[in-house]
Amino acid sequence: MKKQKTASRKKHRNNIKVALFANPPINSIIAGDCEAVLKQFPENSIDLIITSPPYSDKRKNTYGGIHPDKYVDWFLPKSEQFYRVLKPNGTFILNIKNGASDGEKHIYILNLILRLRQQGWIWTEEFIWHKKNSFPGKWPNRFRDAWEPCFQFNKQKQFKMFQNNVMEPIGDWSKSRFKYLTLEDKRRTESTVKSGFGRNVSNWVSRKMVYPTNVLHLATESANKDHSAVFPISLPTWFIKLFTQKGDVVLDPFVGSGTSALAAKKLERNYIGIDILNRYCLVAKRRLLAK
């Protein structure tokens, strides 16, 4: 009887999910595996997750590399924790791209998206990061990549989004386009594909700022910040502006040299960065202290 009670208590304890942090440890860089670290976080405590994990078979000198056939199974336990800690109205931005070998593209990203949807994520949008200063190059059967996708996932269809924060100058094209307006331009025109959306071109006359497209024309950074793969600070900055407000919590579970945490700090958001390698956590901390 005593053994049965002991076994029952152990089973009961194993079924209880206990977060060691009553609140997320904001403005900190944590060394460790993000899956294990995030199990200590309370549910629904993060406003935005933005990250660029190690790509399949890449960054071998940094993180060892993960084979494409094993990548999805490696990633899903981590994204399960992302889902748990993200607020219902929060957003998850994943910067990751397919590689190529033996003359064809890997499909592990496609498989990952399908499995993330099965996990409960809504695949809301796909942004294109156009690397406008990409160096030229040539391969026998393809050209040099000058872009990377940034996938947007949400827990529900209604989420926080502050589009006015990322408006941009309308551009010189408007001078000729708005010079002579047709009758069609002066009234709401329904979408030709019957999507329910329409447009009224005349509404934009004299406007100085407009909403951007889902293609982000951002230059890469030449200095590697003591890390093998650094995205420009302008990339996380754009998403942080779009999906958060001052005081919100931004998480990068593969923080590397700390670029996303630095962007969050500059925008007066709270940040949390996690990286499995302590030496990169030290780099991130130095960068944050310098600002």
C-alpha positions as CSV (number, residue, x, y, z in Angstrom):
1,M,0.0,0.0,0.0
2,K,2.8,2.4,0.9
3,K,4.6,1.7,-2.4
4,Q,1.4,2.4,-4.3
5,K,0.9,5.7,-2.5
6,T,4.5,6.7,-3.2
7,A,4.1,5.8,-6.9
8,S,0.9,7.8,-7.0
9,R,2.5,10.9,-5.5
10,K,5.4,10.7,-8.0
11,K,3.0,10.4,-10.9
12,H,1.0,13.3,-9.6
13,R,4.1,15.4,-9.2
14,N,5.2,14.6,-12.8
15,N,1.8,15.7,-14.1
16,I,2.1,19.1,-12.4
17,K,3.7,21.8,-14.5
18,V,5.5,24.2,-12.2
19,A,7.0,27.4,-13.5
20,L,10.0,28.4,-11.3
21,F,9.7,32.0,-12.4
22,A,6.5,33.7,-11.1
23,N,7.2,36.3,-13.9
24,P,9.5,36.1,-16.9
25,P,13.1,37.1,-16.0
26,I,13.0,40.3,-18.1
27,N,16.1,42.2,-19.3
28,S,18.3,39.1,-18.9
29,I,20.5,36.9,-21.1
30,I,20.3,33.3,-20.1
31,A,22.8,30.5,-21.0
32,G,21.1,27.2,-21.7
33,D,18.9,25.2,-24.0
34,C,15.8,27.3,-24.7
35,E,13.5,24.2,-24.4
36,A,14.7,23.5,-20.9
37,V,14.9,27.2,-19.9
38,L,11.4,28.1,-21.1
39,K,9.9,25.2,-19.1
40,Q,10.6,27.4,-16.1
41,F,8.6,30.4,-17.5
42,P,5.0,31.1,-16.7
43,E,2.4,30.6,-19.4
44,N,1.2,33.5,-21.6
45,S,4.0,35.8,-20.5
46,I,5.7,36.9,-23.7
47,D,4.4,39.5,-26.2
48,L,6.7,38.7,-29.2
49,I,9.1,35.9,-30.0
50,I,11.5,36.8,-32.8
51,T,14.4,34.5,-33.6
52,S,16.7,33.0,-36.2
53,P,17.6,29.4,-35.1
54,P,20.5,27.4,-36.6
55,Y,19.6,26.5,-40.1
56,S,19.8,22.8,-41.2
57,D,23.4,21.7,-41.8
58,K,24.6,25.3,-41.2
59,R,26.7,27.0,-38.5
60,K,28.5,23.7,-37.8
61,N,31.4,25.5,-36.3
62,T,29.0,27.4,-34.1
63,Y,26.2,25.1,-33.1
64,G,27.2,21.7,-34.6
65,G,24.6,21.6,-37.4
66,I,21.3,19.7,-37.6
67,H,20.6,17.3,-40.5
68,P,17.5,18.2,-42.5
69,D,15.9,14.9,-41.8
70,K,16.1,15.5,-38.1
71,Y,15.4,19.2,-38.0
72,V,11.7,19.1,-37.5
73,D,11.8,16.7,-34.6
74,W,14.6,18.8,-33.1
75,F,12.6,22.0,-33.4
76,L,9.1,21.0,-32.3
77,P,9.8,20.5,-28.6
78,K,11.2,24.0,-28.6
79,S,8.2,25.5,-30.5
80,E,5.9,23.8,-28.0
81,Q,7.4,25.9,-25.3
82,F,7.2,29.0,-27.5
83,Y,3.5,28.3,-27.8
84,R,3.1,27.9,-24.1
85,V,4.8,31.1,-23.1
86,L,3.5,33.4,-25.8
87,K,0.5,35.5,-24.9
88,P,-2.7,34.6,-26.8
89,N,-2.5,38.0,-28.7
90,G,1.3,37.7,-29.2
91,T,3.3,36.9,-32.4
92,F,6.1,34.5,-33.3
93,I,8.5,35.5,-36.1
94,L,10.7,32.8,-37.4
95,N,13.6,33.8,-39.7
96,I,14.8,30.6,-41.4
97,K,15.4,29.4,-45.0
98,N,15.8,26.2,-47.0
99,G,19.2,25.1,-48.1
100,A,20.2,23.0,-51.2
101,S,22.2,19.9,-51.8
102,D,22.6,17.5,-54.7
103,G,21.0,19.9,-57.0
104,E,17.7,20.5,-55.2
105,K,16.2,22.4,-52.3
106,H,15.6,20.8,-49.0
107,I,11.9,20.6,-47.9
108,Y,12.5,20.6,-44.2
109,I,11.1,24.1,-43.8
110,L,7.9,23.1,-45.6
111,N,7.6,20.1,-43.3
112,L,8.3,22.3,-40.3
113,I,5.5,24.7,-41.3
114,L,3.0,21.8,-41.6
115,R,4.0,20.4,-38.3
116,L,3.8,23.8,-36.6
117,R,0.2,24.1,-37.8
118,Q,-0.5,20.7,-36.4
119,Q,1.0,21.9,-33.1
120,G,-1.7,24.7,-33.0
121,W,0.1,27.6,-34.7
122,I,-1.7,29.7,-37.3
123,W,0.6,30.6,-40.2
124,T,-0.5,34.2,-40.6
125,E,2.0,35.8,-43.0
126,E,5.3,35.4,-44.8
127,F,7.6,38.4,-44.9
128,I,10.5,38.6,-47.3
129,W,13.8,40.1,-46.1
130,H,15.5,41.5,-49.2
131,K,19.2,41.8,-48.6
132,K,19.6,44.9,-50.7
133,N,23.4,44.9,-50.4
134,S,23.9,41.3,-51.3
135,F,27.2,40.5,-53.1
136,P,27.0,39.1,-56.6
137,G,27.7,35.4,-57.2
138,K,27.1,32.6,-59.6
139,W,26.5,28.8,-59.3
140,P,26.1,26.2,-62.1
141,N,22.4,25.8,-61.7
142,R,21.2,28.9,-59.6
143,F,21.9,32.4,-58.7
144,R,22.9,33.9,-55.3
145,D,20.2,34.2,-52.8
146,A,19.4,37.8,-51.9
147,W,16.4,37.2,-49.6
148,E,15.3,35.2,-46.6
149,P,11.8,34.5,-45.4
150,C,10.4,35.6,-42.0
151,F,7.4,33.5,-41.1
152,Q,4.7,34.9,-38.9
153,F,2.8,32.5,-36.6
154,N,0.1,33.3,-34.1
155,K,-2.0,31.4,-31.5
156,Q,-5.2,33.1,-32.6
157,K,-6.5,35.2,-35.5
158,Q,-6.8,38.3,-33.4
159,F,-3.4,39.6,-32.3
160,K,-1.7,42.9,-31.4
161,M,-0.5,44.8,-34.5
162,F,0.5,48.4,-34.7
163,Q,0.7,49.1,-38.4
164,N,1.1,52.9,-38.0
165,N,4.5,52.3,-36.3
166,V,6.1,51.0,-39.6
167,M,4.6,53.4,-42.1
168,E,7.1,54.7,-44.7
169,P,7.4,57.7,-47.1
170,I,5.1,57.3,-50.1
171,G,7.8,57.7,-52.7
172,D,8.2,59.8,-55.9
173,W,6.0,57.4,-57.9
174,S,3.0,59.1,-56.4
175,K,3.7,62.4,-58.2
176,S,2.9,60.9,-61.6
177,R,0.4,58.3,-60.4
178,F,-1.8,60.9,-58.7
179,K,-1.5,63.6,-61.3
180,Y,-4.4,62.4,-63.4
181,L,-7.0,60.4,-61.6
182,T,-9.7,58.4,-63.5
183,L,-13.3,57.9,-62.3
184,E,-12.3,54.5,-61.1
185,D,-9.5,56.0,-59.0
186,K,-12.0,58.3,-57.2
187,R,-14.3,55.6,-56.0
188,R,-13.9,52.3,-54.1
189,T,-13.0,49.6,-56.5
190,E,-13.8,46.0,-55.4
191,S,-11.0,43.4,-55.6
192,T,-11.1,41.5,-58.9
193,V,-10.7,38.2,-57.0
194,K,-13.7,39.0,-54.8
195,S,-11.8,38.9,-51.6
196,G,-13.9,41.5,-50.0
197,F,-11.1,44.1,-50.0
198,G,-11.1,47.1,-52.2
199,R,-9.3,50.3,-52.8
200,N,-9.9,54.0,-53.4
201,V,-6.7,55.6,-54.9
202,S,-7.9,59.1,-54.3
203,N,-7.7,58.5,-50.5
204,W,-3.9,58.6,-50.8
205,V,-3.6,61.9,-52.6
206,S,-1.4,64.3,-50.5
207,R,-0.5,61.5,-48.1
208,K,3.2,61.6,-47.1
209,M,3.3,58.2,-45.4
210,V,1.9,54.8,-46.5
211,Y,1.8,51.3,-45.1
212,P,4.7,49.1,-46.3
213,T,4.5,45.8,-48.2
214,N,5.5,42.5,-46.8
215,V,8.9,42.8,-48.5
216,L,11.5,44.4,-46.2
217,H,14.5,46.0,-48.1
218,L,17.1,45.9,-45.4
219,A,20.9,45.8,-45.8
220,T,23.0,43.1,-44.0
221,E,25.7,44.1,-41.6
222,S,29.3,43.6,-42.4
223,A,30.7,43.2,-38.9
224,N,29.9,39.8,-37.5
225,K,29.7,40.9,-33.8
226,D,31.9,37.8,-32.8
227,H,29.2,35.5,-34.1
228,S,28.9,33.5,-37.4
229,A,25.4,34.6,-38.4
230,V,24.1,38.0,-37.3
231,F,21.0,39.7,-38.8
232,P,20.9,43.5,-39.0
233,I,19.4,45.3,-36.1
234,S,16.9,46.9,-38.5
235,L,15.2,43.5,-39.0
236,P,14.1,42.8,-35.3
237,T,13.5,46.6,-34.9
238,W,10.9,46.5,-37.7
239,F,9.0,43.6,-36.2
240,I,9.2,44.9,-32.6
241,K,7.7,48.2,-33.7
242,L,4.9,46.3,-35.6
243,F,3.9,43.8,-32.9
244,T,4.7,45.4,-29.5
245,Q,4.4,48.5,-27.4
246,K,6.7,50.1,-24.9
247,G,7.1,47.8,-21.8
248,D,6.2,44.6,-23.7
249,V,8.4,41.5,-23.4
250,V,10.4,40.4,-26.5
251,L,12.0,36.9,-26.4
252,D,14.8,35.6,-28.6
253,P,15.4,31.9,-27.7
254,F,18.4,31.7,-30.1
255,V,19.8,35.1,-29.2
256,G,23.3,34.7,-30.5
257,S,25.2,38.0,-30.2
258,G,22.1,39.7,-28.8
259,T,20.9,41.8,-31.8
260,S,17.1,41.3,-31.1
261,A,17.6,42.1,-27.4
262,L,19.5,45.2,-28.3
263,A,16.8,46.3,-30.6
264,A,14.2,45.8,-27.9
265,K,16.2,47.8,-25.4
266,K,16.6,50.7,-27.8
267,L,12.8,50.7,-28.3
268,E,12.1,50.6,-24.5
269,R,10.8,47.1,-24.6
270,N,11.8,44.4,-22.1
271,Y,14.0,41.7,-23.5
272,I,14.9,38.0,-22.8
273,G,17.6,36.3,-24.7
274,I,18.6,32.6,-24.5
275,D,21.5,30.8,-26.1
276,I,23.0,27.4,-25.5
277,L,26.5,28.7,-25.8
278,N,27.8,30.8,-22.9
279,R,30.4,32.6,-25.0
280,Y,27.6,34.2,-27.1
281,C,25.7,35.1,-24.0
282,L,28.7,37.0,-22.9
283,V,28.9,38.8,-26.3
284,A,25.2,39.7,-26.0
285,K,25.7,41.0,-22.5
286,R,28.6,43.2,-23.5
287,R,26.7,44.7,-26.4
288,L,23.7,45.5,-24.1
289,L,25.9,47.1,-21.4
290,A,27.6,49.3,-24.0
291,K,24.3,50.9,-25.0
